[in-house]
Amino acid sequence: MNFIWAQEVVTFQASDGLTVTANLYEVDASYPYIVLFHQAGYSKGEYKASAIKLIKLGYNCLAVDLRSGGGVNFVQNETANLAKAKGMATTYLEAEKDMLAAIDYAYSKNSRPMILFGSSYSASLAMKIAKGNSKVKAVIAFSPGEYFQPDMVMKDQLVGFDKPVFVACSQREFSYMNDLLANIPTDLKTVFKPQEGPGEHGSKSLWQSCPTNKEYWLALLMYFKKLDNLPK
């Protein structure tokens, strides 16, 4: 496999007209997509290093700036900045519009079902969006949780969940994962927590600065091998 790729900044429109900015990592136009969503207060820069590893697995990546966020790893969140400048709401739930637009954009590239990769609040929204969505093949959710109450109870949203999902969390977060994911069939979910340290919140657990990052990466790579046995 040839790993020559180009990273470019792309934009597309959310349903309410907001311009959403993302980094596109395209290895091969025919490869399926992993669409990467950041945690609260962050930007597409959360995946600055992780996306480079993920494209080596035979996927293109789209790292998205959601309107609920800020900057990280010296990368500003252009969608959030624009939303604030326009006086638009930037709550977690409003960011769902940006995620849906990103899915439509990735699907328009080659019409292949994609993997949604979320971190913290976006991990929960990724699971909500994936349910019953023919454009989504699977979900990778780092530190999902009940981030939307009282407006929405995440556990209830997962009734009827019908996609394979890999859930990663810290040791501290693991205690409530069984309850959060109770409505997802056992054969569809894989839940991971690190054994050699406390771990991190969200996809920061994959960063080199996280002492247990190798554990997380190993579990994630094993999960991708499982997914490779499903039709792409």
ROKOLZA-154424 format. One line per 2 residues: number of its first residue (from 1); their letters; for each residue x, y, z of C-alpha. Coordinates in steps of 0.2 Angstrom, whole numbers, plus 5000, padded with zeros to 4 digits. Layout:
N
NUM> A> X:Y:Z | ...
END
This chain:
232
1> MN> 5000:5000:5000 | 5007:5017:4995
3> FI> 5005:5030:5010 | 5008:5045:4999
5> WA> 4994:5057:5004 | 4989:5075:5004
7> QE> 4981:5085:5018 | 4970:5099:5013
9> VV> 4958:5111:5022 | 4940:5109:5015
11> TF> 4923:5117:5020 | 4905:5112:5018
13> QA> 4888:5119:5024 | 4878:5113:5039
15> SD> 4859:5113:5038 | 4858:5130:5046
17> GL> 4870:5138:5034 | 4886:5138:5045
19> TV> 4902:5134:5035 | 4911:5120:5043
21> TA> 4930:5118:5041 | 4939:5101:5041
23> NL> 4956:5094:5037 | 4955:5081:5024
25> YE> 4968:5067:5023 | 4965:5058:5007
27> VD> 4976:5043:5003 | 4966:5035:4989
29> AS> 4949:5042:4983 | 4942:5024:4984
31> YP> 4946:5021:5002 | 4932:5022:5015
33> YI> 4932:5037:5027 | 4935:5039:5046
35> VL> 4927:5055:5051 | 4935:5062:5067
37> FH> 4926:5073:5079 | 4934:5082:5094
39> QA> 4930:5084:5112 | 4924:5100:5121
41> GY> 4935:5115:5120 | 4945:5107:5106
43> SK> 4947:5108:5087 | 4952:5096:5073
45> GE> 4970:5098:5080 | 4965:5084:5092
47> YK> 4969:5072:5078 | 4985:5080:5072
49> AS> 4995:5065:5076 | 4982:5051:5077
51> AI> 4975:5054:5059 | 4993:5051:5052
53> KL> 4992:5034:5060 | 4974:5030:5055
55> IK> 4977:5033:5037 | 4990:5019:5037
57> LG> 4975:5007:5040 | 4968:5009:5023
59> YN> 4956:5024:5026 | 4955:5042:5022
61> CL> 4952:5054:5037 | 4941:5069:5039
63> AV> 4945:5079:5055 | 4931:5091:5058
65> DL> 4930:5108:5068 | 4913:5107:5077
67> RS> 4905:5123:5082 | 4906:5118:5100
69> GG> 4925:5119:5103 | 4941:5130:5104
71> GV> 4959:5127:5100 | 4971:5113:5103
73> NF> 4989:5108:5097 | 4991:5126:5090
75> VQ> 4976:5123:5079 | 4961:5135:5080
77> NE> 4943:5129:5078 | 4937:5139:5063
79> TA> 4919:5133:5064 | 4918:5138:5082
81> NL> 4926:5155:5078 | 4914:5158:5064
83> AK> 4898:5152:5074 | 4903:5164:5088
85> AK> 4906:5179:5076 | 4889:5176:5068
87> GM> 4880:5175:5085 | 4875:5157:5083
89> AT> 4872:5144:5097 | 4888:5133:5101
91> TY> 4880:5120:5112 | 4885:5102:5111
93> LE> 4869:5097:5104 | 4870:5111:5090
95> AE> 4886:5103:5085 | 4876:5088:5078
97> KD> 4872:5098:5063 | 4891:5100:5059
99> ML> 4893:5081:5061 | 4879:5077:5050
101> AA> 4886:5089:5037 | 4903:5080:5038
103> ID> 4895:5063:5035 | 4886:5069:5020
105> YA> 4903:5077:5014 | 4913:5061:5016
107> YS> 4899:5050:5009 | 4898:5061:4993
109> KN> 4917:5057:4990 | 4914:5039:4986
111> SR> 4897:5033:4993 | 4906:5020:5005
113> PM> 4899:5018:5023 | 4911:5026:5035
115> IL> 4918:5025:5053 | 4913:5039:5065
117> FG> 4926:5043:5078 | 4921:5053:5092
119> SS> 4929:5060:5108 | 4919:5065:5124
121> YS> 4903:5074:5119 | 4905:5070:5101
123> AS> 4908:5052:5105 | 4890:5051:5112
125> LA> 4883:5061:5097 | 4892:5049:5085
127> MK> 4883:5034:5093 | 4866:5044:5092
129> IA> 4869:5048:5074 | 4875:5031:5068
131> KG> 4859:5022:5074 | 4850:5017:5059
133> NS> 4861:5027:5047 | 4866:5018:5031
135> KV> 4880:5029:5028 | 4889:5023:5044
137> KA> 4898:5006:5046 | 4904:5008:5064
139> VI> 4908:5019:5078 | 4924:5022:5088
141> AF> 4919:5032:5104 | 4932:5038:5116
143> SP> 4924:5043:5133 | 4906:5045:5129
145> GE> 4894:5050:5143 | 4878:5059:5148
147> YF> 4884:5076:5143 | 4866:5083:5137
149> QP> 4855:5081:5152 | 4841:5087:5155
151> DM> 4839:5090:5136 | 4843:5072:5131
153> VM> 4847:5056:5140 | 4861:5047:5130
155> KD> 4856:5030:5137 | 4839:5031:5130
157> QL> 4845:5037:5113 | 4855:5020:5111
159> VG> 4839:5009:5112 | 4839:5000:5095
161> FD> 4858:5004:5092 | 4863:4993:5077
163> KP> 4881:4996:5073 | 4898:4989:5079
165> VF> 4905:5001:5092 | 4922:5002:5101
167> VA> 4921:5012:5117 | 4937:5017:5125
169> CS> 4938:5026:5142 | 4949:5029:5157
171> QR> 4949:5018:5172 | 4939:5031:5182
173> EF> 4926:5032:5168 | 4924:5013:5166
175> SY> 4912:5012:5181 | 4898:5020:5172
177> MN> 4900:5013:5155 | 4890:4997:5158
179> DL> 4875:5008:5163 | 4877:5020:5148
181> LA> 4879:5006:5135 | 4866:4995:5143
183> NI> 4854:4996:5128 | 4867:4991:5115
185> PT> 4868:4973:5111 | 4883:4964:5119
187> DL> 4888:4957:5102 | 4890:4974:5095
189> KT> 4900:4983:5108 | 4918:4982:5113
191> VF> 4923:4991:5129 | 4941:4995:5133
193> KP> 4950:5003:5148 | 4969:5003:5151
195> QE> 4977:4991:5164 | 4994:5000:5166
197> GP> 4988:5017:5172 | 4973:5028:5174
199> GE> 4972:5033:5156 | 4965:5049:5149
201> HG> 4948:5057:5144 | 4944:5057:5126
203> SK> 4955:5053:5111 | 4969:5062:5121
205> SL> 4972:5044:5127 | 4980:5041:5110
207> WQ> 4993:5055:5111 | 5011:5052:5115
209> SC> 5009:5062:5131 | 4997:5049:5138
211> PT> 5008:5036:5147 | 4996:5022:5142
213> NK> 4994:5027:5124 | 5001:5011:5118
215> EY> 4988:5001:5127 | 4974:5011:5118
217> WL> 4982:5010:5101 | 4984:4991:5103
219> AL> 4966:4989:5107 | 4961:5000:5093
221> LM> 4971:4992:5080 | 4964:4975:5086
223> YF> 4947:4982:5083 | 4951:4988:5066
225> KK> 4956:4970:5062 | 4939:4964:5067
227> LD> 4931:4978:5056 | 4941:4972:5041
229> NL> 4931:4956:5041 | 4915:4966:5039
231> PK> 4911:4972:5021 | 4918:4989:5018
END
